[in-house]
Amino acid sequence: MLHHSMPREFEIGDEVALTSTVITVLPSGRARVSIPSYNHPYAIDPPPKTRAGDKVVLVGDVTRVDREADKLTVRIDCGGLITVDKAAITRLKKHRRAGAG
């Protein structure tokens, strides 16, 4: 389960969510979305009946943490890699490491 209150220390493997806004639905059925702090449009397969202006949650795993720049690289479930500010993350599920035993 994703948690709403989260520490700001992220680790590789953490599952995070970002809230994007649909800019337009393309004739192909894909949607172009705007992701906070990611300065490029991003195309996704949207949920049914999605329209421009709708909010869509993207979930992915942290693949890189840049503590100096305060940014994370996230592999979104739909396959792409994006780098965003840590502040763009809306939810977090910490990665659990197997205990040494």
C-alpha positions in Angstrom: 0.0 0.0 0.0 1.3 3.5 -0.8 1.6 5.9 2.1 0.5 9.6 2.0 2.8 10.9 4.7 6.4 10.1 3.7 9.9 10.8 4.6 11.9 12.8 2.0 14.7 10.3 1.9 14.1 8.0 -1.1 16.0 4.9 -2.0 16.4 2.9 -5.1 13.6 0.4 -5.4 11.0 2.6 -3.6 7.6 2.6 -5.3 6.4 6.2 -5.9 3.4 7.9 -7.5 3.1 11.1 -9.4 0.0 12.9 -10.3 -0.1 14.0 -14.0 -2.6 16.1 -15.9 -3.9 15.0 -19.3 -3.1 17.7 -21.9 -4.9 16.0 -24.8 -6.1 12.6 -25.9 -4.5 11.7 -29.2 -6.4 10.1 -32.1 -4.5 6.9 -31.4 -6.2 6.7 -28.0 -3.0 7.5 -26.1 -2.9 10.6 -23.9 -0.3 13.3 -23.7 0.2 14.2 -20.0 2.1 16.9 -18.1 4.1 15.7 -15.1 5.2 18.2 -12.5 8.9 19.2 -12.8 9.3 17.0 -15.9 9.5 19.6 -18.7 8.4 17.4 -21.6 5.0 16.0 -22.6 4.7 12.3 -21.9 2.4 9.8 -23.6 0.5 7.1 -21.8 -2.3 4.6 -22.3 -5.0 6.4 -20.3 -7.9 4.9 -18.4 -11.2 4.6 -20.3 -13.1 7.9 -20.9 -10.2 10.1 -20.0 -10.4 13.7 -21.2 -8.1 16.7 -21.2 -7.8 18.2 -17.8 -8.2 14.9 -16.0 -5.7 13.9 -13.3 -3.9 10.5 -13.8 -1.7 8.8 -11.2 1.5 7.3 -12.6 3.2 4.7 -10.4 6.8 3.5 -10.8 10.0 2.5 -9.0 12.9 4.8 -8.2 16.0 3.8 -10.2 18.3 6.7 -9.3 18.5 9.2 -6.5 20.4 12.5 -7.1 20.6 14.0 -3.6 22.6 17.1 -4.7 20.0 18.1 -7.3 17.1 16.9 -5.2 15.8 14.7 -8.1 14.7 11.1 -8.7 14.7 9.0 -11.8 11.6 6.8 -11.9 10.7 3.9 -14.2 7.0 4.4 -14.8 4.9 1.3 -15.0 4.1 2.1 -18.6 7.8 1.7 -19.4 9.6 5.0 -19.6 12.2 6.7 -17.4 11.6 10.2 -16.2 13.6 12.5 -13.8 11.6 14.7 -11.5 12.0 16.8 -8.4 11.4 15.0 -5.2 8.6 17.4 -4.5 6.7 16.0 -7.5 6.2 12.7 -5.6 2.7 12.3 -4.1 3.0 8.9 -2.5 5.6 6.4 -1.5 6.0 2.8 -0.6 9.4 2.1 0.9 11.3 -0.9 -0.6 11.8 -3.6 2.0 15.1 -5.2 2.1 15.5 -8.8 3.2 17.0 -9.0 6.6 20.5 -10.5 7.1 20.2 -13.8 8.7 
